[in-house]
């Protein structure tokens, strides 16, 4: 779905590989599949080459995919707030199609600057990030109407009976430090959370699917399931509640959380029994800069190598990266085959193709 006149600006050194992988992915497609492109952690700066974005545009314009999903850290850290805002706008303006869906990453608000001593003046607050990066999706996706600046939403593909749910794992309150008004009490760089509002939206709206034939797929930045995860750091406030909601949906059961109070207080009560067993395709995440497939209660949690062209420090098996070569990017064409119950990931750039059993 294009909203601009497409101009092919993909670097020549990528074209042969990208064309080869598009051809390979096309062979996996049939009337029992759905395809989308996926990548994570591009960490764009004002000095970035944007080769990855041009390749994403090229893929979108040269094969049948339903959307592109980026699992956060769209941006790296800007020297100033204005540079950060300008880079965010530049990134979005380079996208040549409508269905570019992203989530908020922990680098995206720029709150890392000055190590938290006076980071208020550097931070892209939720209203600003929504206006630049998410407002363009109004009419395409379904936001929480009561909290659009929460930046979580879903996208329906009724012809496939599939709902893609995009979660915000950096859904934190922007409260100034009681003793230093130049700094935040919590910053998006180091504080990960699902708010009570988002949890209840997921439980009562996003997972209230049209009928039991529908399937869901999740995207977020920080995986709320840290066990055995390479590169895990800070825990996600209410991450366990998020997982419990998803588990209850999958099992078709009731769920009542243990209510908490405070800045991350939550209380969720939901009953999925009338919907029957829920079908979860997979849960895609980013943040760790590590390629890994985990299984939790029958659900696959999937991440791939970071798109930003620097070697991951979290995984000793990470490939070496070099700008100006095919290792500069890490993009993925994902094809879900419902008959085979498999997910095929065709790599564009660094890494090897993957075949993952959905259950």
C-alpha positions in Angstrom: 0.0 0.0 0.0 1.9 3.1 -1.2 1.3 6.7 -0.2 4.2 8.2 -2.2 5.7 7.9 -5.6 8.3 5.2 -5.1 11.9 6.0 -6.2 14.4 3.1 -6.1 17.3 4.5 -4.0 18.6 1.2 -2.7 22.4 0.9 -2.8 23.7 -1.1 -5.8 25.8 -3.3 -3.5 22.6 -4.6 -1.9 20.4 -5.2 -5.0 21.6 -8.6 -6.1 21.2 -10.1 -2.6 17.8 -8.4 -2.1 16.5 -9.6 -5.5 17.7 -13.2 -4.7 16.0 -13.3 -1.3 12.8 -11.8 -2.7 12.7 -14.5 -5.3 13.3 -17.2 -2.7 10.6 -15.8 -0.4 8.1 -15.6 -3.4 8.5 -19.4 -3.8 7.2 -19.9 -0.3 4.0 -18.0 -0.9 0.7 -19.5 -1.9 -2.9 -19.1 -1.0 -2.3 -20.7 2.4 0.4 -18.2 3.5 0.7 -14.6 4.7 3.9 -12.6 4.4 5.3 -9.5 6.1 8.8 -8.0 6.5 10.3 -7.6 10.0 13.4 -6.0 11.4 14.5 -4.5 14.7 16.8 -2.0 16.3 17.9 0.0 13.3 19.2 2.8 15.7 19.0 5.5 13.0 21.0 8.7 13.5 21.3 11.8 11.5 24.4 10.3 10.0 22.9 6.9 9.0 23.0 5.7 5.4 19.3 4.6 5.4 20.3 1.6 3.3 18.0 -0.5 5.4 15.0 1.8 4.9 15.6 1.9 1.1 15.8 -1.9 1.1 12.5 -2.1 3.0 10.9 0.2 0.5 12.3 -1.9 -2.4 11.0 -5.2 -0.8 7.5 -3.6 -0.2 7.3 -2.5 -3.8 8.6 -5.7 -5.4 6.6 -8.5 -3.6 3.3 -9.2 -1.9 3.7 -8.4 1.8 1.0 -7.1 4.1 3.1 -4.8 6.3 6.5 -4.1 7.7 7.1 -4.4 11.4 10.0 -2.8 13.2 10.4 -3.9 16.9 11.7 -0.6 18.2 14.9 1.4 18.8 14.0 3.1 15.5 16.4 5.9 16.6 19.7 6.0 18.4 20.6 8.9 20.7 20.5 12.5 19.3 23.0 15.0 20.5 20.2 17.5 21.1 16.4 17.0 21.3 15.9 18.9 18.0 18.3 16.6 16.2 16.5 13.6 17.6 13.1 15.0 16.5 14.5 15.9 13.0 15.9 12.4 12.6 12.6 10.8 13.6 10.8 12.9 11.0 13.5 12.1 8.4 13.1 8.4 9.0 9.3 8.5 8.6 9.5 10.7 5.5 11.8 8.1 3.8 9.2 5.4 4.1 7.4 5.0 0.8 4.4 3.0 1.9 1.6 3.2 4.5 1.9 -0.1 6.3 5.1 0.6 8.2 4.3 -0.4 11.8 6.7 0.2 14.6 6.8 0.1 18.4 8.6 2.2 20.9 12.1 1.2 21.9 14.1 2.2 24.9 16.4 4.4 22.9 13.5 6.1 21.0 12.8 8.9 23.6 16.5 10.1 23.8 16.4 10.0 27.6 19.8 8.5 27.9 21.4 11.8 27.3 23.4 13.2 30.3 22.8 9.9 32.2 19.6 11.2 33.7 20.9 14.3 35.5 19.1 16.8 33.3 17.4 14.6 30.6 14.0 16.3 30.6 15.2 18.9 28.0 16.6 16.2 25.7 13.6 13.8 25.8 11.1 13.2 23.0 7.9 12.9 25.1 5.1 10.6 24.0 3.0 13.3 22.4 5.9 14.3 20.2 6.7 10.8 19.3 3.1 10.0 18.5 2.7 13.0 16.3 5.9 12.3 14.3 5.9 8.5 14.0 2.4 7.1 14.8 -0.3 9.7 13.9 0.2 8.9 10.2 -1.4 5.4 11.0 -4.8 6.8 12.0 -7.4 5.2 9.9 -5.1 2.2 9.1 -4.7 0.7 12.6 -6.8 0.7 15.7 -5.3 2.7 18.5 -6.6 2.8 22.1 -9.1 5.6 21.5 -8.7 6.7 25.1 -4.9 6.8 25.0 -3.6 7.2 21.5 -0.3 8.5 22.8 0.2 5.1 24.5 1.4 4.1 21.0 0.0 0.5 21.1 -2.5 -0.6 18.5 -3.6 -3.5 16.3 -4.0 -4.1 12.6 -6.5 -6.5 11.1 -6.2 -8.6 8.0 -9.7 -10.0 7.8 -9.0 -11.9 4.5 -6.6 -14.1 6.6 -8.4 -13.8 9.9 -5.2 -12.4 11.4 -4.8 -9.6 13.9 -1.3 -8.1 14.4 -0.9 -6.5 17.9 1.8 -3.9 18.5 2.6 -3.4 22.2 4.5 -0.6 23.9 7.0 -2.1 26.4 8.2 1.5 27.3 4.8 2.6 28.5 6.0 4.7 31.4 4.7 7.8 33.3 6.8 10.8 32.5 7.1 12.3 36.0 9.8 14.7 37.0 12.2 13.7 39.7 10.9 15.1 43.1 14.4 16.4 44.0 15.6 17.4 40.6 13.0 18.8 38.2 15.5 18.7 35.3 15.4 14.9 35.4 12.7 12.2 35.0 11.7 10.0 37.9 11.7 7.2 35.3 13.4 7.3 31.9 12.6 5.3 28.8 16.2 4.2 28.4 16.2 2.1 31.5 12.6 1.6 32.6 10.4 -0.9 30.8 6.7 -1.3 31.6 3.2 -2.1 30.4 0.7 0.3 31.9 -2.6 -0.7 33.5 -4.4 1.1 30.7 -2.5 -0.9 28.0 -3.0 -4.2 29.9 -6.7 -3.7 30.0 -6.9 -2.6 26.4 -5.1 -5.8 25.4 -7.3 -8.0 27.6 -10.7 -6.4 26.7 -10.2 -4.9 23.2 -7.2 -6.2 21.2 -7.8 -9.8 22.3 -11.5 -9.6 21.8 -11.3 -11.2 18.4 -14.2 -11.4 15.9 -14.5 -15.2 16.1 -12.5 -18.2 17.2 -11.0 -18.7 13.7 -8.9 -15.6 14.1 -5.2 -15.8 14.9 -3.0 -13.1 16.6 0.6 -12.2 16.3 2.5 -9.9 18.7 5.3 -7.3 18.3 7.1 -5.5 21.1 10.5 -4.1 21.9 11.4 -5.7 25.2 10.4 -9.3 25.6 8.4 -9.7 28.9 9.7 -13.3 29.1 13.3 -13.0 30.3 14.1 -16.7 31.1 16.9 -18.1 28.9 16.9 -14.9 26.9 20.3 -13.8 25.6 20.9 -10.1 26.3 18.1 -9.7 28.9 18.7 -6.7 31.2 16.0 -4.9 33.3 12.7 -6.6 34.0 9.5 -5.2 32.5 7.1 -3.8 35.1 3.8 -5.8 34.7 5.5 -8.1 32.2 4.3 -11.1 34.1 0.7 -9.8 33.9 1.1 -9.3 30.2 2.2 -12.9 29.8 -0.6 -14.1 32.0 -3.2 -12.3 29.8 -1.7 -13.9 26.6 -1.7 -17.3 28.3 -5.3 -17.0 29.4 -6.3 -16.0 25.8 -4.4 -19.0 24.4 -6.0 -21.4 26.9 -9.5 -19.8 26.7 -9.6 -19.3 30.5 -10.4 -16.6 33.1 -7.6 -14.4 34.5 -7.6 -12.1 37.5 -4.3 -10.4 38.3 -3.1 -9.7 41.8 -3.8 -5.9 41.9 -0.9 -3.6 42.7 -0.6 0.2 43.4 1.8 3.0 42.7 3.2 4.4 39.5 2.9 1.0 37.8 -0.2 -0.2 39.6 -2.5 -2.5 37.7 -5.7 -4.6 38.0 -6.9 -6.9 35.3 -9.9 -9.2 35.2 -10.9 -10.9 32.0 -12.7 -14.0 30.9 -11.8 -15.6 27.5 -13.8 -18.8 28.0 -16.5 -17.8 25.6 -13.9 -17.4 22.8 -12.5 -20.8 23.3 -8.8 -21.6 22.7 -6.8 -18.7 21.2 -4.4 -19.1 18.3 -1.1 -17.3 18.7 1.1 -17.3 15.6 4.2 -15.9 17.4 5.6 -13.1 19.5 8.3 -11.0 17.8 10.6 -8.8 19.9 13.8 -6.8 19.7 16.1 -5.0 22.2 18.7 -7.8 22.8 20.5 -7.5 19.5 20.6 -11.3 19.4 18.9 -13.8 17.2 17.0 -16.3 19.3 13.8 -18.4 19.2 12.3 -19.3 22.6 9.3 -21.3 23.5 7.0 -20.5 26.4 3.7 -22.4 26.9 3.5 -23.3 23.3 4.2 -19.8 21.9 7.3 -19.0 20.0 9.2 -15.8 21.0 11.3 -14.7 18.1 14.0 -12.1 17.6 16.7 -11.6 14.9 20.0 -9.8 14.8 20.0 -6.0 15.2 19.6 -4.1 12.0 22.1 -1.4 12.9 25.4 -2.3 11.4 27.4 -3.0 14.5 28.4 -6.4 16.0 26.1 -7.4 18.8 27.9 -7.5 22.2 25.2 -9.7 23.8 25.8 -12.8 21.8 29.3 -14.3 21.1 27.9 -15.9 17.9 26.9 -12.6 16.4 28.1 -12.0 12.9 30.5 -9.2 12.0 29.0 -6.2 10.3 30.4 -3.7 7.7 28.8 -0.7 6.1 28.9 -0.9 2.3 28.4 -4.6 2.2 25.4 -7.0 2.5 26.2 -7.4 6.2 25.2 -3.7 6.7 21.5 -4.7 7.1 19.5 -7.3 8.8 16.0 -7.5 7.3 13.6 -10.5 7.3 10.8 -11.6 5.0 8.5 -13.6 7.2 6.1 -16.1 5.6 3.6 -17.9 7.8 2.3 -21.1 6.3 -0.9 -22.1 8.1 -1.2 -25.6 6.4 2.4 -26.5 7.4 2.2 -24.7 10.7 5.6 -23.2 10.0 7.2 -19.7 9.9 9.8 -19.2 7.2 12.2 -16.3 7.7 14.1 -15.4 4.6 17.0 -13.2 5.5 18.0 -10.1 3.6 21.5 -9.1 4.7 23.3 -10.8 7.5 22.3 -14.1 9.0 20.9 -17.5 7.8 17.3 -18.3 6.8 15.2 -19.8 9.5 12.3 -22.3 9.6 10.3 -22.3 12.8 7.5 -24.7 13.9 4.7 -22.7 15.3 3.9 -25.4 17.9 
